[in-house]
């Protein structure tokens, strides 16, 4: 009986350790990867010299006026 309990305790401890690793262990999403100098950026692959265009100060977009949204009741009326 004691040996059975000892085996159960050992199994439960291994399960607990596994759950702790899953919950609190290092995650691949959190890991900071070091950039590989051999790997190209997408812009370099497409023939550009940089992944970010040199005119990255922003793009001017002309101003506009928003229209007022129709209320739900106005949709069914015509």
VMD Tcl script that builds the backbone (N, CA, C; Angstrom):
set m [mol new atoms 234]
animate dup $m
set s [atomselect $m all]
$s set {name element resname resid chain x y z} {
  {N N UNK 1 A 0.833 -1.187 0.000}
  {CA C UNK 1 A 0.000 0.000 0.000}
  {C C UNK 1 A 0.882 1.258 0.000}
  {N N UNK 2 A 1.941 1.228 0.804}
  {CA C UNK 2 A 2.837 2.369 0.867}
  {C C UNK 2 A 3.551 2.597 -0.460}
  {N N UNK 3 A 3.909 1.513 -1.138}
  {CA C UNK 3 A 4.601 1.635 -2.416}
  {C C UNK 3 A 3.664 2.244 -3.464}
  {N N UNK 4 A 2.393 1.875 -3.436}
  {CA C UNK 4 A 1.406 2.440 -4.358}
  {C C UNK 4 A 1.227 3.931 -4.139}
  {N N UNK 5 A 1.191 4.330 -2.880}
  {CA C UNK 5 A 1.051 5.752 -2.557}
  {C C UNK 5 A 2.300 6.528 -2.987}
  {N N UNK 6 A 3.469 5.910 -2.793}
  {CA C UNK 6 A 4.710 6.569 -3.189}
  {C C UNK 6 A 4.757 6.757 -4.699}
  {N N UNK 7 A 4.279 5.762 -5.455}
  {CA C UNK 7 A 4.236 5.897 -6.912}
  {C C UNK 7 A 3.249 6.987 -7.334}
  {N N UNK 8 A 2.103 7.047 -6.670}
  {CA C UNK 8 A 1.110 8.074 -6.980}
  {C C UNK 8 A 1.670 9.458 -6.690}
  {N N UNK 9 A 2.336 9.613 -5.564}
  {CA C UNK 9 A 2.931 10.901 -5.199}
  {C C UNK 9 A 3.990 11.297 -6.223}
  {N N UNK 10 A 4.812 10.343 -6.640}
  {CA C UNK 10 A 5.850 10.617 -7.636}
  {C C UNK 10 A 5.222 11.054 -8.966}
  {N N UNK 11 A 4.159 10.356 -9.386}
  {CA C UNK 11 A 3.475 10.707 -10.631}
  {C C UNK 11 A 2.865 12.107 -10.539}
  {N N UNK 12 A 2.240 12.413 -9.412}
  {CA C UNK 12 A 1.616 13.721 -9.238}
  {C C UNK 12 A 2.658 14.841 -9.201}
  {N N UNK 13 A 3.812 14.565 -8.607}
  {CA C UNK 13 A 4.885 15.567 -8.587}
  {C C UNK 13 A 5.398 15.838 -9.998}
  {N N UNK 14 A 5.536 14.782 -10.824}
  {CA C UNK 14 A 5.972 14.979 -12.211}
  {C C UNK 14 A 4.939 15.787 -12.991}
  {N N UNK 15 A 3.647 15.492 -12.756}
  {CA C UNK 15 A 2.591 16.264 -13.419}
  {C C UNK 15 A 2.631 17.724 -12.978}
  {N N UNK 16 A 2.829 17.953 -11.702}
  {CA C UNK 16 A 2.893 19.314 -11.176}
  {C C UNK 16 A 4.083 20.064 -11.765}
  {N N UNK 17 A 5.224 19.407 -11.875}
  {CA C UNK 17 A 6.397 20.028 -12.487}
  {C C UNK 17 A 6.125 20.385 -13.946}
  {N N UNK 18 A 5.444 19.487 -14.666}
  {CA C UNK 18 A 5.121 19.741 -16.075}
  {C C UNK 18 A 4.204 20.952 -16.198}
  {N N UNK 19 A 3.165 21.019 -15.345}
  {CA C UNK 19 A 2.246 22.150 -15.386}
  {C C UNK 19 A 2.950 23.458 -15.022}
  {N N UNK 20 A 3.850 23.414 -14.064}
  {CA C UNK 20 A 4.611 24.614 -13.703}
  {C C UNK 20 A 5.446 25.102 -14.888}
  {N N UNK 21 A 6.074 24.171 -15.603}
  {CA C UNK 21 A 6.865 24.562 -16.775}
  {C C UNK 21 A 5.968 25.169 -17.855}
  {N N UNK 22 A 4.772 24.599 -18.041}
  {CA C UNK 22 A 3.864 25.111 -19.062}
  {C C UNK 22 A 3.353 26.506 -18.698}
  {N N UNK 23 A 3.069 26.715 -17.433}
  {CA C UNK 23 A 2.479 27.965 -16.988}
  {C C UNK 23 A 3.512 29.051 -16.728}
  {N N UNK 24 A 4.617 28.709 -16.099}
  {CA C UNK 24 A 5.584 29.706 -15.667}
  {C C UNK 24 A 6.916 29.624 -16.395}
  {N N UNK 25 A 7.089 28.657 -17.265}
  {CA C UNK 25 A 8.358 28.471 -17.953}
  {C C UNK 25 A 8.591 29.519 -19.026}
  {N N UNK 26 A 9.781 29.543 -19.597}
  {CA C UNK 26 A 10.078 30.510 -20.649}
  {C C UNK 26 A 9.214 30.246 -21.876}
  {N N UNK 27 A 8.689 31.303 -22.437}
  {CA C UNK 27 A 7.827 31.199 -23.616}
  {C C UNK 27 A 8.587 31.696 -24.833}
  {N N UNK 28 A 8.322 31.100 -25.966}
  {CA C UNK 28 A 9.003 31.521 -27.188}
  {C C UNK 28 A 8.577 32.930 -27.585}
  {N N UNK 29 A 7.338 33.342 -27.245}
  {CA C UNK 29 A 6.882 34.686 -27.598}
  {C C UNK 29 A 7.648 35.756 -26.819}
  {N N UNK 30 A 8.068 35.423 -25.625}
  {CA C UNK 30 A 8.769 36.393 -24.784}
  {C C UNK 30 A 10.253 36.479 -25.121}
  {N N UNK 31 A 10.773 35.474 -25.746}
  {CA C UNK 31 A 12.200 35.430 -26.023}
  {C C UNK 31 A 12.571 36.490 -27.061}
  {N N UNK 32 A 13.622 37.220 -26.783}
  {CA C UNK 32 A 14.112 38.221 -27.714}
  {C C UNK 32 A 15.113 37.535 -28.622}
  {N N UNK 33 A 14.776 37.508 -29.880}
  {CA C UNK 33 A 15.670 36.831 -30.811}
  {C C UNK 33 A 16.693 37.822 -31.361}
  {N N UNK 34 A 17.872 37.333 -31.574}
  {CA C UNK 34 A 18.933 38.149 -32.147}
  {C C UNK 34 A 18.814 38.041 -33.659}
  {N N UNK 35 A 18.826 39.187 -34.337}
  {CA C UNK 35 A 18.669 39.192 -35.786}
  {C C UNK 35 A 19.854 38.504 -36.444}
  {N N UNK 36 A 19.556 37.643 -37.393}
  {CA C UNK 36 A 20.584 36.934 -38.135}
  {C C UNK 36 A 21.115 37.849 -39.230}
  {N N UNK 37 A 22.400 38.160 -39.236}
  {CA C UNK 37 A 22.920 39.078 -40.256}
  {C C UNK 37 A 22.844 38.507 -41.665}
  {N N UNK 38 A 22.701 37.199 -41.809}
  {CA C UNK 38 A 22.600 36.576 -43.122}
  {C C UNK 38 A 21.188 36.691 -43.708}
  {N N UNK 39 A 20.191 36.977 -42.859}
  {CA C UNK 39 A 18.811 37.033 -43.321}
  {C C UNK 39 A 18.500 38.411 -43.891}
  {N N UNK 40 A 17.907 38.438 -45.091}
  {CA C UNK 40 A 17.566 39.700 -45.744}
  {C C UNK 40 A 16.191 40.165 -45.280}
  {N N UNK 41 A 15.962 41.475 -45.382}
  {CA C UNK 41 A 14.644 42.035 -45.139}
  {C C UNK 41 A 13.830 41.903 -46.417}
  {N N UNK 42 A 12.527 42.026 -46.320}
  {CA C UNK 42 A 11.672 41.873 -47.476}
  {C C UNK 42 A 11.985 42.914 -48.539}
  {N N UNK 43 A 12.256 44.156 -48.136}
  {CA C UNK 43 A 12.583 45.206 -49.089}
  {C C UNK 43 A 13.866 44.912 -49.840}
  {N N UNK 44 A 14.832 44.312 -49.181}
  {CA C UNK 44 A 16.083 43.946 -49.844}
  {C C UNK 44 A 15.833 42.858 -50.888}
  {N N UNK 45 A 14.926 41.951 -50.583}
  {CA C UNK 45 A 14.599 40.882 -51.515}
  {C C UNK 45 A 13.915 41.441 -52.760}
  {N N UNK 46 A 13.109 42.458 -52.581}
  {CA C UNK 46 A 12.374 43.036 -53.705}
  {C C UNK 46 A 13.216 44.027 -54.499}
  {N N UNK 47 A 14.458 44.220 -54.142}
  {CA C UNK 47 A 15.347 45.086 -54.902}
  {C C UNK 47 A 15.540 46.459 -54.294}
  {N N UNK 48 A 14.903 46.735 -53.184}
  {CA C UNK 48 A 15.109 48.011 -52.516}
  {C C UNK 48 A 16.331 47.881 -51.615}
  {N N UNK 49 A 16.934 49.025 -51.297}
  {CA C UNK 49 A 18.110 48.978 -50.433}
  {C C UNK 49 A 17.737 48.921 -48.969}
  {N N UNK 50 A 16.543 49.341 -48.623}
  {CA C UNK 50 A 16.126 49.355 -47.234}
  {C C UNK 50 A 14.679 48.902 -47.148}
  {N N UNK 51 A 14.316 48.300 -46.020}
  {CA C UNK 51 A 12.935 47.861 -45.838}
  {C C UNK 51 A 12.014 49.050 -45.637}
  {N N UNK 52 A 12.552 50.181 -45.168}
  {CA C UNK 52 A 11.772 51.384 -44.945}
  {C C UNK 52 A 12.136 52.385 -46.028}
  {N N UNK 53 A 11.156 52.949 -46.737}
  {CA C UNK 53 A 11.484 53.923 -47.768}
  {C C UNK 53 A 12.171 55.147 -47.175}
  {N N UNK 54 A 13.067 55.800 -47.942}
  {CA C UNK 54 A 13.807 56.929 -47.386}
  {C C UNK 54 A 12.908 58.095 -46.997}
  {N N UNK 55 A 11.753 58.271 -47.648}
  {CA C UNK 55 A 10.837 59.364 -47.318}
  {C C UNK 55 A 9.862 58.884 -46.250}
  {N N UNK 56 A 10.375 58.518 -45.083}
  {CA C UNK 56 A 9.537 57.962 -44.034}
  {C C UNK 56 A 9.038 59.020 -43.051}
  {N N UNK 57 A 9.106 60.318 -43.434}
  {CA C UNK 57 A 8.611 61.376 -42.557}
  {C C UNK 57 A 7.102 61.336 -42.468}
  {N N UNK 58 A 6.453 60.711 -43.396}
  {CA C UNK 58 A 5.003 60.612 -43.386}
  {C C UNK 58 A 4.445 60.945 -44.748}
  {N N UNK 59 A 3.181 60.727 -44.893}
  {CA C UNK 59 A 2.514 60.987 -46.160}
  {C C UNK 59 A 1.410 61.985 -45.895}
  {N N UNK 60 A 1.346 63.004 -46.728}
  {CA C UNK 60 A 0.321 64.021 -46.560}
  {C C UNK 60 A -0.994 63.493 -47.115}
  {N N UNK 61 A -2.014 63.544 -46.288}
  {CA C UNK 61 A -3.347 63.119 -46.696}
  {C C UNK 61 A -4.256 64.332 -46.600}
  {N N UNK 62 A -4.980 64.690 -47.689}
  {CA C UNK 62 A -5.839 65.868 -47.629}
  {C C UNK 62 A -6.947 65.687 -46.592}
  {N N UNK 63 A -7.287 66.784 -45.947}
  {CA C UNK 63 A -8.318 66.753 -44.914}
  {C C UNK 63 A -9.683 66.495 -45.540}
  {N N UNK 64 A -10.570 65.947 -44.767}
  {CA C UNK 64 A -11.929 65.703 -45.240}
  {C C UNK 64 A -12.888 65.892 -44.086}
  {N N UNK 65 A -14.164 65.967 -44.406}
  {CA C UNK 65 A -15.192 66.137 -43.393}
  {C C UNK 65 A -15.989 64.844 -43.314}
  {N N UNK 66 A -16.181 64.367 -42.118}
  {CA C UNK 66 A -16.953 63.141 -41.947}
  {C C UNK 66 A -18.446 63.441 -42.054}
  {N N UNK 67 A -19.128 62.487 -42.659}
  {CA C UNK 67 A -20.580 62.610 -42.712}
  {C C UNK 67 A -21.166 62.064 -41.422}
  {N N UNK 68 A -22.307 62.573 -41.063}
  {CA C UNK 68 A -22.981 62.095 -39.868}
  {C C UNK 68 A -23.644 60.762 -40.183}
  {N N UNK 69 A -23.467 59.784 -39.315}
  {CA C UNK 69 A -24.054 58.467 -39.532}
  {C C UNK 69 A -25.569 58.538 -39.381}
  {N N UNK 70 A -26.256 57.799 -40.216}
  {CA C UNK 70 A -27.712 57.727 -40.104}
  {C C UNK 70 A -28.063 56.892 -38.900}
  {N N UNK 71 A -29.168 57.233 -38.251}
  {CA C UNK 71 A -29.607 56.450 -37.108}
  {C C UNK 71 A -30.185 55.126 -37.598}
  {N N UNK 72 A -30.320 54.170 -36.718}
  {CA C UNK 72 A -30.821 52.845 -37.106}
  {C C UNK 72 A -32.201 52.911 -37.714}
  {N N UNK 73 A -33.048 53.810 -37.248}
  {CA C UNK 73 A -34.408 53.920 -37.770}
  {C C UNK 73 A -34.468 54.459 -39.177}
  {N N UNK 74 A -33.456 55.223 -39.593}
  {CA C UNK 74 A -33.470 55.842 -40.913}
  {C C UNK 74 A -33.134 54.836 -42.011}
  {N N UNK 75 A -32.571 53.708 -41.664}
  {CA C UNK 75 A -32.175 52.728 -42.667}
  {C C UNK 75 A -33.379 52.088 -43.343}
  {N N UNK 76 A -34.454 51.854 -42.620}
  {CA C UNK 76 A -35.615 51.184 -43.179}
  {C C UNK 76 A -36.525 52.117 -43.966}
  {N N UNK 77 A -36.376 53.414 -43.825}
  {CA C UNK 77 A -37.251 54.384 -44.499}
  {C C UNK 77 A -36.664 54.752 -45.854}
  {N N UNK 78 A -37.530 54.850 -46.839}
  {CA C UNK 78 A -37.048 55.290 -48.143}
  {C C UNK 78 A -38.110 56.033 -48.891}
}
mol reanalyze $m
mol bondsrecalc $m
mol representation Tube
mol addrep $m
